[in-house]
């Protein structure tokens, strides 16, 4: 990115905001609210769009500046909206966002938040009086992030949310609501229940039902990585045909370690010819683990 490309995104937002600020200062009638539309890209960054992320970070900071001057100001950091705007006219990009487990907003979500933040344009006295506190820089009652959440738990192997591993987002793992999870979580609960039952009846681990359950779990995970619907996922499909690469194999090893307590070697994963065979191999490893405990 060269300087001209950087300025193309940054300059309009910065100069336009200052123009509004200075023009409104010149009028005698006090404002009820001063509102700016920002983006969640200013919160977590956006690959290939550092200039756009920076411009929105300026808008967020400007809200703090105006409120520090006892002037009304508020903003919404908007996430992905499907019914209006650019993505509503570019469905392919919208579906690509959806496939990364990104939460998709409705127009009404934005309107509701807009109403809320207009009422938050004036900084509370309790916040203003604490302006010398070190924490003041991190508390902004006039700013809200809308849609900065995932439709899958952060621990889900097929979660591809861009900010999933960002250190600043680590608290999200403690706050996420489990009922937002999709069928992947429900299937994981079935797997957990099967493993709990196996503690008292290890012979069930050798059943076809257990192998089928494992294969279905792997298939669900692969469908998330490949953006294929679960109904399209053929468990006899070769891993090569699914486009499984080294990064997916690493995620697969992590998932097997967390959910099953077993380890795969890279050679084993490379040698697996299909999702079903992967399920059989995982089943064998789980049986060996339980036998070792006996």
C-alpha positions as CSV (number, residue, x, y, z in Angstrom):
1,X,0.0,0.0,0.0
2,X,1.5,3.3,-1.0
3,X,0.9,6.8,0.6
4,X,-1.8,7.7,-1.9
5,X,-3.8,4.5,-1.3
6,X,-3.5,5.1,2.5
7,X,-4.8,8.7,2.2
8,X,-7.6,7.7,-0.1
9,X,-9.4,5.9,2.9
10,X,-8.0,7.9,5.8
11,X,-8.2,11.5,4.7
12,X,-12.0,11.7,3.9
13,X,-13.0,10.4,7.3
14,X,-10.5,12.5,9.2
15,X,-11.0,15.8,7.3
16,X,-14.8,15.3,7.0
17,X,-15.1,14.7,10.8
18,X,-13.1,17.9,11.6
19,X,-15.1,19.9,9.1
20,X,-18.4,18.8,10.8
21,X,-16.9,19.5,14.3
22,X,-15.6,23.0,13.4
23,X,-18.7,24.0,11.5
24,X,-21.1,23.0,14.4
25,X,-18.9,24.7,17.0
26,X,-19.6,28.0,15.2
27,X,-23.4,27.8,15.6
28,X,-25.0,29.1,18.8
29,X,-27.7,26.4,19.2
30,X,-26.3,23.5,21.3
31,X,-26.5,20.1,19.7
32,X,-28.7,17.3,21.0
33,X,-26.3,14.7,19.5
34,X,-23.3,14.3,17.2
35,X,-23.2,10.8,15.7
36,X,-20.5,9.1,13.5
37,X,-20.7,5.7,11.7
38,X,-17.6,3.7,12.3
39,X,-16.6,0.0,11.7
40,X,-15.5,-3.0,13.8
41,X,-12.4,-3.0,11.6
42,X,-11.1,-0.3,13.8
43,X,-11.4,-2.7,16.8
44,X,-9.6,-5.7,15.4
45,X,-8.0,-4.7,12.1
46,X,-8.8,-6.0,8.7
47,X,-6.4,-7.9,6.5
48,X,-5.5,-5.9,3.5
49,X,-7.4,-2.8,4.7
50,X,-5.1,-1.2,7.3
51,X,-6.0,2.3,5.9
52,X,-9.7,1.7,6.4
53,X,-9.2,0.3,9.9
54,X,-7.0,3.3,10.9
55,X,-9.6,5.7,9.6
56,X,-12.3,4.1,11.8
57,X,-10.0,4.1,14.8
58,X,-9.7,7.9,14.4
59,X,-13.5,8.2,14.5
60,X,-13.7,6.2,17.8
61,X,-10.9,8.4,19.3
62,X,-12.7,11.5,18.2
63,X,-15.8,10.6,20.2
64,X,-13.6,10.5,23.3
65,X,-12.1,13.9,22.4
66,X,-15.5,15.6,22.0
67,X,-16.9,14.1,25.2
68,X,-13.7,15.2,27.0
69,X,-14.7,18.8,25.9
70,X,-18.2,18.2,27.3
71,X,-19.6,18.1,23.7
72,X,-22.2,15.4,22.6
73,X,-20.7,12.6,20.6
74,X,-21.3,8.9,19.9
75,X,-20.5,6.2,17.4
76,X,-21.4,2.7,16.4
77,X,-18.6,0.3,15.2
78,X,-20.7,-1.6,12.6
79,X,-20.1,-5.2,11.7
80,X,-21.4,-7.2,8.7
81,X,-24.9,-6.2,7.7
82,X,-26.8,-8.2,5.1
83,X,-29.9,-6.3,4.3
84,X,-28.5,-2.9,3.4
85,X,-25.2,-1.5,2.1
86,X,-22.4,-2.9,0.1
87,X,-22.7,-6.6,1.1
88,X,-26.4,-6.6,0.3
89,X,-25.4,-6.0,-3.3
90,X,-22.5,-8.4,-3.3
91,X,-23.9,-11.7,-2.1
92,X,-20.7,-13.7,-2.7
93,X,-18.7,-11.6,-0.3
94,X,-21.6,-11.8,2.2
95,X,-21.6,-15.6,2.0
96,X,-17.8,-15.7,2.4
97,X,-18.2,-13.7,5.6
98,X,-20.9,-16.0,6.8
99,X,-18.7,-19.0,6.2
100,X,-16.0,-17.6,8.6
101,X,-18.5,-17.8,11.5
102,X,-19.0,-14.1,11.5
103,X,-22.3,-12.9,13.1
104,X,-24.5,-11.2,10.4
105,X,-26.5,-8.2,11.4
106,X,-30.0,-7.1,10.3
107,X,-31.0,-3.6,9.4
108,X,-33.2,-3.4,12.6
109,X,-30.1,-4.2,14.7
110,X,-28.5,-1.1,13.4
111,X,-31.6,1.1,13.9
112,X,-32.0,-0.1,17.5
113,X,-28.4,0.6,18.3
114,X,-28.6,4.0,16.6
115,X,-31.5,5.0,18.9
116,X,-29.5,3.8,21.9
117,X,-26.3,5.6,21.0
118,X,-28.1,8.9,20.3
119,X,-29.2,8.9,24.0
120,X,-25.5,8.2,24.9
121,X,-24.1,11.2,23.1
122,X,-23.6,13.1,26.4
123,X,-20.9,11.8,28.7
124,X,-22.2,11.0,32.2
125,X,-21.0,13.3,35.0
126,X,-19.5,10.3,36.8
127,X,-17.3,9.6,33.8
128,X,-16.4,13.2,33.2
129,X,-15.3,13.7,36.8
130,X,-13.0,10.7,36.6
131,X,-11.2,12.0,33.5
132,X,-7.9,11.9,35.2
133,X,-8.2,8.2,35.9
134,X,-5.9,5.8,34.0
135,X,-9.0,3.7,33.1
136,X,-10.7,6.7,31.5
137,X,-8.9,6.1,28.2
138,X,-10.5,2.6,28.0
139,X,-14.1,3.6,28.9
140,X,-16.1,5.2,26.2
141,X,-19.9,5.3,26.9
142,X,-20.4,6.9,23.5
143,X,-19.1,4.0,21.5
144,X,-20.5,0.5,20.9
145,X,-19.3,-2.4,18.8
146,X,-22.2,-4.0,16.9
147,X,-21.9,-7.5,15.6
148,X,-18.4,-8.3,17.0
149,X,-19.2,-11.9,17.9
150,X,-19.0,-15.3,16.4
151,X,-21.7,-17.9,15.6
152,X,-19.4,-20.6,16.8
153,X,-17.5,-21.0,20.1
154,X,-13.9,-19.8,19.9
155,X,-12.8,-23.4,20.7
156,X,-14.7,-24.8,17.6
157,X,-12.1,-26.2,15.1
158,X,-14.1,-24.9,12.2
159,X,-14.4,-21.3,13.6
160,X,-12.6,-19.1,11.1
161,X,-13.4,-15.7,12.6
162,X,-10.7,-13.2,11.7
163,X,-10.1,-12.0,15.3
164,X,-10.4,-15.5,16.9
165,X,-6.8,-15.6,18.1
166,X,-6.3,-11.9,18.8
167,X,-5.0,-11.4,22.3
168,X,-7.3,-8.4,22.8
169,X,-10.3,-10.7,22.2
170,X,-9.2,-13.4,24.7
171,X,-11.9,-12.3,27.2
172,X,-14.6,-13.2,24.6
173,X,-14.0,-16.9,25.3
174,X,-15.4,-16.3,28.8
175,X,-18.4,-14.3,27.6
176,X,-19.6,-16.2,24.6
177,X,-23.1,-17.5,24.8
178,X,-23.3,-21.2,24.1
179,X,-26.8,-21.1,22.6
180,X,-25.3,-19.1,19.7
181,X,-23.5,-22.2,18.6
182,X,-24.7,-24.1,15.5
183,X,-25.2,-27.8,15.1
184,X,-21.5,-28.4,15.5
185,X,-21.9,-27.8,19.3
186,X,-24.9,-30.0,19.5
187,X,-23.0,-32.8,17.8
188,X,-20.1,-32.3,20.2
189,X,-22.5,-32.8,23.1
190,X,-23.6,-36.1,21.6
191,X,-20.0,-37.1,21.4
192,X,-19.4,-36.1,25.0
193,X,-22.4,-38.1,26.1
194,X,-21.1,-41.1,24.2
195,X,-17.7,-40.9,25.8
196,X,-19.3,-40.5,29.3
197,X,-21.3,-43.7,28.7
198,X,-18.2,-45.5,27.5
199,X,-16.6,-45.0,30.9
200,X,-19.0,-47.6,32.3
201,X,-19.4,-49.6,29.0
202,X,-16.1,-49.5,27.0
203,X,-17.4,-52.1,24.6
204,X,-19.6,-49.4,23.0
205,X,-16.5,-47.8,21.6
206,X,-16.1,-50.5,19.0
207,X,-19.6,-50.1,17.7
208,X,-20.5,-48.9,14.2
209,X,-22.5,-46.1,15.8
210,X,-19.4,-44.7,17.5
211,X,-17.4,-44.8,14.3
212,X,-20.3,-43.1,12.4
213,X,-20.5,-40.4,15.1
214,X,-16.8,-39.7,14.9
215,X,-16.9,-39.6,11.1
216,X,-19.9,-37.2,11.2
217,X,-17.9,-34.9,13.6
218,X,-15.0,-34.8,11.3
219,X,-17.3,-34.2,8.3
220,X,-18.9,-31.3,10.1
221,X,-15.5,-29.8,10.8
222,X,-14.4,-30.2,7.2
223,X,-17.6,-28.6,6.0
224,X,-16.8,-25.5,7.9
225,X,-13.3,-25.3,6.4
226,X,-14.4,-26.0,2.9
227,X,-17.6,-23.9,3.0
228,X,-19.6,-26.9,1.8
229,X,-23.0,-27.7,3.4
230,X,-23.0,-30.6,5.7
231,X,-25.7,-32.3,3.5
232,X,-23.1,-32.2,0.7
233,X,-20.4,-33.8,2.7
234,X,-19.8,-37.4,1.5
235,X,-17.9,-39.3,4.3
236,X,-16.2,-41.4,1.7
237,X,-14.7,-38.4,0.1
238,X,-10.9,-38.4,0.1
239,X,-9.2,-35.7,2.1
240,X,-7.2,-34.7,-0.9
241,X,-10.4,-34.0,-2.8
242,X,-11.5,-31.7,0.1
243,X,-8.4,-29.7,-0.2
244,X,-7.0,-30.5,3.2
245,X,-3.8,-28.7,3.8
246,X,-1.2,-28.5,6.6
247,X,-3.2,-25.8,8.5
248,X,-6.3,-27.9,8.5
249,X,-4.3,-30.9,9.7
250,X,-3.0,-28.9,12.6
251,X,-6.6,-27.9,13.5
252,X,-7.6,-31.5,13.2
253,X,-4.9,-32.6,15.6
254,X,-5.9,-29.9,18.1
255,X,-9.6,-31.0,17.9
256,X,-8.7,-34.6,18.4
257,X,-6.6,-33.8,21.4
258,X,-9.2,-31.5,23.0
259,X,-12.4,-33.6,22.3
260,X,-11.1,-37.1,22.3
261,X,-7.9,-37.0,24.2
262,X,-6.0,-38.8,21.5
263,X,-3.0,-37.7,19.3
264,X,-2.7,-38.1,15.6
265,X,0.7,-37.9,13.8
266,X,1.0,-36.0,10.6
267,X,1.8,-39.2,8.7
268,X,-1.5,-40.7,10.0
269,X,-3.4,-37.8,8.8
270,X,-1.7,-37.7,5.4
271,X,-2.3,-41.5,5.0
272,X,-6.1,-41.3,5.8
273,X,-7.9,-41.8,2.5
274,X,-11.4,-40.6,3.6
275,X,-13.4,-39.0,6.4
276,X,-14.8,-42.4,7.3
277,X,-11.4,-43.9,7.6
278,X,-10.3,-41.0,9.7
279,X,-13.3,-41.8,12.0
280,X,-12.2,-45.5,12.2
281,X,-8.6,-44.5,13.0
282,X,-9.8,-42.1,15.8
283,X,-12.1,-44.8,17.2
284,X,-9.2,-47.2,17.4
285,X,-7.1,-44.6,19.3
286,X,-9.9,-44.0,21.7
287,X,-10.3,-47.7,22.4
288,X,-6.5,-48.0,23.0
289,X,-6.7,-45.1,25.5
290,X,-9.5,-46.7,27.5
291,X,-7.8,-50.1,27.4
292,X,-4.7,-48.5,28.8
293,X,-6.7,-47.2,31.8
294,X,-8.2,-50.6,32.6
